[in-house]
């Protein structure tokens, strides 16, 4: 459901934006390199099987150097007849 690559751009001092299939996710970047997804971030994903679902995203990570880092995204979404489902994925930053 996620693309192989995600475009990350600066949105101002200490804020980056990630484009995930046309959905923009904002995150704060602290001076020490810690990355934290803004609260109440949601995207819509087409699962193909059960149709489009709204996904709540939280997460954090660390920028290790000017050319790499990582971020773990925690996903939560509702599936009819199965209730709330959770998953996570890791994004590796490279430049």
Beta strands, then each sheet from edge to edge (+ up, - down):
strand 1: 7-12
strand 2: 15-20
strand 3: 23-29
strand 4: 34-37
strand 5: 41-46
strand 6: 52-63
strand 7: 68-79
strand 8: 83-94
sheet 1: 1+ 2- 3+ 4- 6+ 5-
sheet 2: 1+ 2- 3+ 4- 6+ 7- 8+
end
